[in-house]
Amino acid sequence: MSNKHRYLLFGVLSAALVVALAIAGAFAVDRSASAQGPENDPSVQLGPRPFFLVENMDEGELKTALQQCVNGPFYRTDFSIGHRGAALQFPEHTRESYVAAARMGAGIVECDVTFTSDRELVCRHSQCDLHTTTNILAIPELAAKCTQPFTPAVIDPETGEVIERASAMCCTSDITLEEFKMLTGKMDASNPAATTVEEYMGGTAGWRTDLYAIQGGTLMTHAESIALFQELGVKMTPELKEPSVQMPFDGDYTQEAYAQQMIDEYKAAGVPPEDVFPQSFVLDDVLYWIENEPEFGAQGVFLDGRSLDPSDPATWDPDMGALADRGVQIIAPPMQMLVTLDENDQIVPSAYALAAKEAGLEIITWTLERSGPLQTGGGSYYQNVAEVINNDGDMLTVLDVLAQDVGILGIFSDWPATVTFYANCMGLD
């Protein structure tokens, strides 16, 4: 072939390539998450679970849409909130769990806040959960300080039936901060049929794992969690846990002092108020922050754990309008309060969800990936839609309704990668 012919062929091929690219561009799907959104963040590592869940979904438009996103880009998003870190597989409220949540793209991570006997703030889901979430019972000198020492189960020798369940209760308020730092975290579990401490400390659900708990998780103070979250570059949502002890504690440690101490630790660390979402199931705590720390209170989250009927406004006291009138801007009920089934068995927003939005309240909800296998119904979080839940992939269907139809601001998850994937695919911040 002569040079002249080579140049002519090159020109034809080049022109064809230009035309092909133009055609491809004309038919390309302009997904905000990929075409114009953030670039892929190599520090965000989702692992295989989100993609397993997508393939587990029933066939339909949502599954097809999510399948188009399996190659990313993946990046951190505030829509994804690490519930106790990444508690599906890592001991909750440990350094390891928090780091895992951030690596899975959670833009916000939670430290549940309670206090020790010397009034130091630490990260625990409950003031009195040390017997199920740490190794305290394996340390005799600390186990002896528990509110209720370990009591073995009573077993019928003939039938093997448990007559009396094994029990214990160990609280952060039973020990000092120095003693708290002697503990290591384990998966939240106990064996009610245990006759020994070793047996009692087991009991991890089969759909979770002890793989990352064998060496023990690193427990953290509230101040240490703040420093870690700053290092990881994530926002923070501390929950002021309702005390299990009578307040004022030890004579003069009031609920107000406790609520103020939590905020003071963010101020001391120089954390911008807009990066903090303080939460409480106690409405008075949220109202205290609104009145006394308005910059932090503006993002105060009222965790709605009230026993109410999400379909009956008469059971909501105070109702949505009253909450908004008192300065509450964010409400956070469990997932089941936000969804229901319509006459066609389609998952739709509940009356509660619609009323919250009408009142101008933002909504955060909890907790994805905290249930066992959904083929058995998924437990309380899916109780209002259980009739149409039959596989683990259905959690993405529920998540889609919460995001698109309810319009939630974000969602807590025990495995943030799943939420990160969905949010990235849908272009949610």
C-alpha positions in Angstrom: 0.0 0.0 0.0 1.3 3.4 -1.0 1.8 6.2 1.5 -1.0 8.1 -0.3 -3.4 5.2 0.3 -2.3 4.9 3.9 -3.1 8.5 4.6 -6.4 8.3 2.8 -7.3 5.2 4.9 -6.2 6.8 8.1 -8.4 9.9 7.3 -11.4 7.7 6.6 -10.9 5.8 9.8 -10.4 8.9 11.9 -13.6 10.5 10.5 -15.5 7.3 11.3 -14.1 7.3 14.8 -15.2 10.9 15.3 -18.7 10.0 14.0 -18.9 6.9 16.3 -17.9 8.9 19.3 -20.4 11.5 18.5 -23.2 8.9 18.2 -22.1 7.2 21.4 -22.2 10.5 23.2 -25.6 11.3 21.9 -27.0 8.0 23.3 -25.0 8.0 26.6 -26.9 8.1 29.8 -26.1 11.3 31.7 -26.0 10.0 35.3 -25.3 12.8 37.7 -23.3 10.4 39.9 -20.9 9.5 37.1 -21.1 12.0 34.3 -20.9 15.2 36.3 -20.6 14.1 39.9 -17.6 13.5 42.1 -14.7 11.5 40.7 -13.9 8.0 42.0 -12.4 8.1 45.5 -9.8 5.3 45.8 -10.1 5.4 49.6 -13.7 4.2 49.4 -13.8 0.4 49.3 -17.3 -1.1 49.0 -16.4 -4.8 48.9 -18.7 -7.4 47.3 -21.9 -7.1 49.4 -23.7 -4.3 47.6 -23.3 -6.1 44.3 -24.5 -9.4 45.9 -27.6 -7.6 47.0 -28.2 -6.1 43.6 -28.0 -9.5 41.9 -30.3 -10.9 44.6 -33.1 -8.4 43.7 -36.2 -9.3 41.8 -36.0 -8.3 38.1 -37.2 -4.8 37.4 -36.3 -1.2 36.6 -34.5 -0.6 39.9 -32.3 -3.6 39.6 -31.4 -2.7 36.0 -30.5 0.8 37.0 -28.3 -0.3 39.9 -26.6 -2.8 37.7 -25.4 0.1 35.5 -23.5 1.5 38.5 -21.3 -1.5 39.5 -18.2 0.1 38.2 -18.7 3.4 40.1 -17.6 6.0 40.6 -17.6 5.4 44.4 -17.1 8.2 46.8 -18.0 9.3 50.3 -21.6 10.6 50.9 -23.4 12.1 53.9 -26.4 10.0 52.9 -24.6 7.0 54.3 -24.3 7.1 58.1 -22.2 4.5 59.9 -24.4 3.0 62.7 -22.1 2.3 65.6 -19.5 2.2 62.8 -19.9 -1.0 60.7 -21.5 -3.2 63.3 -22.7 -6.0 61.0 -19.2 -7.5 61.3 -17.1 -5.3 63.5 -17.5 -4.9 67.3 -19.6 -1.8 67.6 -18.2 1.5 68.8 -14.6 0.5 68.4 -11.9 2.1 66.4 -11.9 -0.8 64.0 -15.6 -0.4 63.4 -15.4 3.3 62.8 -12.5 3.0 60.4 -14.4 0.3 58.4 -17.4 2.6 58.1 -15.4 5.5 56.8 -13.6 3.2 54.3 -17.1 2.1 53.1 -17.9 5.7 52.2 -20.0 6.7 55.2 -19.9 10.5 55.3 -21.2 10.6 58.9 -20.3 8.2 61.7 -22.0 7.7 65.1 -20.6 7.6 68.6 -23.3 6.8 71.1 -22.3 8.7 74.2 -22.6 7.7 77.9 -20.4 8.3 81.0 -18.2 6.4 83.5 -18.3 6.6 87.2 -15.8 9.5 87.1 -18.1 11.4 84.6 -15.9 10.8 81.5 -17.7 10.4 78.2 -17.2 7.2 76.3 -18.7 5.5 73.2 -21.2 2.8 74.0 -24.7 2.1 72.7 -26.0 1.8 76.2 -24.8 2.8 79.6 -25.4 -0.8 80.7 -24.3 -3.0 77.8 -20.7 -3.8 78.8 -21.6 -7.4 79.6 -22.7 -8.1 76.0 -20.3 -5.7 74.0 -17.0 -6.1 75.9 -14.9 -8.6 77.7 -15.6 -7.2 81.2 -16.9 -10.5 82.5 -13.6 -12.1 81.7 -11.7 -9.6 83.9 -12.5 -10.7 87.5 -11.6 -7.5 89.2 -13.9 -5.5 86.9 -16.6 -8.1 86.7 -16.9 -7.8 90.5 -17.9 -4.2 90.1 -20.9 -4.9 87.8 -24.3 -3.8 88.8 -25.4 -7.4 88.4 -22.7 -10.1 88.4 -22.9 -13.0 86.0 -25.6 -15.5 87.0 -25.5 -18.9 85.1 -28.6 -20.3 83.5 -30.6 -23.0 85.3 -31.0 -26.0 83.0 -33.5 -28.8 83.4 -31.2 -31.9 83.7 -33.7 -34.2 82.0 -35.0 -32.1 79.1 -32.1 -29.6 78.7 -34.7 -26.8 78.7 -33.6 -23.4 80.1 -35.6 -22.8 83.2 -33.9 -19.5 84.1 -31.8 -17.5 81.6 -28.2 -16.6 82.2 -27.9 -12.9 83.1 -25.5 -10.1 83.9 -25.5 -6.3 83.8 -22.4 -4.2 83.7 -22.5 -0.4 83.2 -20.0 2.2 82.3 -21.1 4.0 85.5 -19.8 1.0 87.4 -16.2 1.7 86.5 -13.8 4.6 86.0 -12.4 5.7 82.7 -9.1 4.0 83.5 -10.9 0.8 84.0 -13.0 1.3 80.9 -9.8 1.5 78.9 -8.8 -1.9 80.1 -11.7 -3.5 78.1 -11.9 -4.7 74.5 -14.9 -4.8 72.3 -16.7 -7.9 71.1 -19.7 -8.5 68.9 -22.9 -7.5 70.8 -24.3 -10.9 71.9 -24.9 -13.2 74.8 -25.9 -16.8 75.3 -29.0 -17.1 77.5 -28.3 -20.8 78.0 -24.8 -20.3 79.3 -23.6 -21.9 82.5 -20.1 -20.3 82.4 -18.8 -16.8 81.6 -17.1 -18.1 78.5 -20.3 -19.5 77.1 -22.2 -16.3 78.0 -19.9 -14.1 76.1 -20.7 -16.1 72.9 -24.0 -16.1 71.1 -23.1 -14.1 68.0 -25.9 -14.4 65.5 -25.0 -16.7 62.6 -25.5 -14.0 60.0 -22.9 -11.9 61.7 -19.3 -12.9 62.5 -16.6 -13.0 65.1 -13.9 -13.0 62.5 -12.9 -9.4 63.3 -13.6 -9.6 67.0 -11.2 -12.4 67.9 -8.4 -10.0 68.9 -10.8 -7.6 70.6 -11.9 -4.2 69.3 -10.3 -0.9 70.6 -12.8 1.0 72.8 -12.8 4.7 72.6 -13.7 7.8 74.6 -16.0 10.3 73.1 -13.0 12.7 72.7 -11.0 10.0 71.0 -13.8 9.4 68.5 -13.9 13.1 67.7 -10.1 13.1 66.9 -10.5 9.9 64.8 -13.4 11.3 62.9 -11.4 14.4 62.2 -8.5 12.3 60.9 -10.9 10.2 58.7 -12.6 13.4 57.4 -16.1 12.4 58.3 -18.9 14.3 60.0 -20.2 13.2 63.4 -23.5 12.2 64.9 -23.2 11.6 68.6 -26.2 10.2 70.5 -26.7 11.3 74.1 -27.8 8.0 75.6 -30.5 8.1 78.2 -28.8 7.3 81.5 -29.6 4.0 83.2 -28.7 5.5 86.6 -30.8 8.1 88.4 -30.0 11.7 87.5 -28.5 13.8 89.0 -25.7 11.2 89.1 -23.6 11.1 92.2 -25.5 14.1 93.6 -24.8 16.9 91.2 -24.3 15.6 87.7 -27.5 16.7 86.0 -28.9 15.8 82.6 -28.3 19.3 81.4 -24.6 19.1 82.5 -24.3 15.8 80.7 -25.9 17.2 77.5 -23.6 20.3 77.7 -20.5 18.2 78.3 -21.0 16.4 75.1 -21.2 19.6 73.0 -18.3 21.1 74.9 -16.0 18.3 73.7 -16.8 19.2 70.1 -16.1 22.9 70.8 -12.8 22.0 72.5 -11.8 20.0 69.4 -12.6 22.9 67.1 -15.2 20.9 65.2 -17.5 23.2 63.1 -21.1 22.9 64.3 -22.3 22.1 60.8 -20.3 18.9 61.0 -22.1 17.7 64.0 -25.6 16.1 64.3 -26.3 15.7 68.0 -29.1 13.2 68.6 -31.3 12.0 71.5 -34.4 9.9 72.1 -35.2 12.4 74.8 -36.9 15.5 73.3 -35.8 17.7 76.2 -32.1 17.0 75.3 -32.7 18.3 71.7 -34.6 21.3 73.0 -31.7 22.0 75.5 -29.3 22.2 72.6 -31.6 24.4 70.5 -31.9 26.9 73.3 -28.4 26.8 74.8 -26.2 25.7 71.8 -28.2 27.0 68.8 -25.4 26.4 66.3 -25.3 22.7 67.2 -29.0 22.6 68.0 -29.9 23.6 64.5 -28.8 20.1 63.4 -30.2 18.4 66.5 -31.9 15.1 65.7 -34.9 14.0 67.6 -34.8 10.2 67.6 -38.4 9.2 67.6 -38.7 6.0 69.5 -42.3 6.6 70.7 -44.9 3.9 70.7 -47.2 5.3 68.1 -49.2 4.3 65.1 -47.6 5.8 62.0 -51.0 5.7 60.3 -52.9 7.6 63.0 -51.9 11.2 63.8 -54.0 11.0 67.0 -51.2 8.9 68.5 -48.5 11.5 67.8 -47.9 13.7 70.8 -46.4 16.1 70.1 -47.3 16.0 66.5 -45.1 17.2 63.6 -46.3 20.8 63.6 -45.7 21.1 67.4 -42.1 19.7 67.0 -41.3 22.1 64.3 -42.8 25.0 66.3 -40.4 24.1 69.1 -37.4 24.4 66.8 -36.9 20.7 65.9 -35.6 20.5 62.3 -34.7 16.8 62.0 -36.7 13.8 63.1 -35.4 10.3 63.0 -37.9 7.4 63.3 -37.1 3.7 62.6 -37.6 2.6 59.0 -40.9 0.9 59.6 -42.6 4.1 60.6 -41.9 5.7 57.3 -43.3 3.1 54.8 -46.5 1.1 54.3 -48.3 -0.9 51.6 -51.0 0.6 49.4 -54.0 -1.2 48.0 -51.8 -2.7 45.3 -49.2 -3.9 47.7 -46.7 -1.3 46.6 -44.4 0.2 49.2 -45.3 3.8 49.7 -44.6 6.6 52.3 -46.6 6.3 55.5 -48.9 9.0 56.8 -46.2 9.7 59.4 -43.6 10.4 56.7 -46.0 12.6 54.7 -46.9 14.7 57.8 -43.2 15.1 58.7 -42.4 16.5 55.3 -45.5 18.7 55.3 -44.4 20.2 58.6 -41.0 21.0 57.0 -39.0 18.4 59.0 -36.0 16.7 57.5 -36.0 12.9 58.1 -33.2 10.6 58.9 -34.0 6.9 59.6 -32.5 3.7 61.0 -31.3 1.0 60.6 -30.4 -0.8 57.3 -28.6 -4.1 57.5 -29.4 -4.6 61.2 -31.9 -7.4 60.5 -31.3 -11.0 59.8 -32.1 -12.6 56.4 -35.1 -10.9 54.8 -36.5 -14.1 53.3 -37.9 -14.7 56.8 -39.5 -11.2 56.9 -36.6 -9.1 58.2 -37.9 -8.4 61.7 -39.3 -5.2 63.1 -37.7 -2.9 60.6 -39.8 -4.4 57.8 -42.9 -5.3 59.7 -45.2 -2.9 57.8 -44.1 -4.2 54.4 -43.3 -7.8 55.4 -45.9 -9.2 52.9 -43.8 -8.1 49.9 -40.3 -8.9 51.5 -38.8 -12.2 50.5 -35.1 -11.8 49.8 -32.1 -9.7 51.0 -32.2 -7.7 47.7 -35.5 -6.2 48.9 -33.7 -3.9 51.3 -32.6 -1.9 48.3 -36.2 -1.7 47.1 -37.2 -0.3 50.6 -34.2 2.0 50.5 -35.2 3.4 47.1 -38.7 4.2 48.4 -37.2 5.9 51.5 -34.8 7.9 49.3 -37.0 8.8 46.4 -40.5 8.9 47.7 -40.1 9.7 51.4 -37.1 12.0 50.7 -34.9 11.1 53.7 -31.8 13.1 54.4 -29.8 10.0 55.2 -29.9 6.5 56.7 -28.0 4.7 59.4 -26.6 1.3 58.3 -24.7 -1.5 60.0 -22.9 -2.0 56.7 -22.5 1.5 55.1 -21.1 0.2 51.8 -24.6 -0.8 50.8 -26.0 2.7 51.3 -22.9 4.3 49.8 -23.4 2.2 46.6 -27.0 3.2 46.3 -26.4 6.9 47.0 -23.5 7.0 44.5 -25.6 5.4 41.8 -28.5 7.8 42.4 -26.3 10.9 42.7 -27.3 11.6 46.3 -25.1 13.8 48.4 
